[in-house]
């Protein structure tokens, strides 16, 4: 099983909630990665990256964010 530990808390710029931000993983997902997405440990970002892609997803509202651009827990 793959375990992802990059879940952080931050203030979501969309909903304003202080919420867990799950990491967004790009690329073709393996069966283990699909299982992690089903558990809510990660969000799947697709196979194509464009350079300014979001890094995390708000668990409260689903907004994709670049975590460095929002206030996060230090």
C-alpha positions, 0 to 999 in steps of 0.5 A: 500500500502507498501512504501519502503524508503530504496532507497539510492544513491551510486556509482555502482561498475559495471556501475560507475553511481551515482544512486539510489539503490533499496532494494532487498527483499527476501522471498515469495512476498505478492500481495503488495510486487509484486505491489511494485516490479512492481512500481520499489520500490523494487527488488525481491531477491527470496525465498532462502538466502545464507548469503552473499546476495545482499542488493540493486540493481542499478537502472541504470544497474540492478547490485545487490550489497551489499550496505555496500561494495560500496561508498554510500551517508552518 
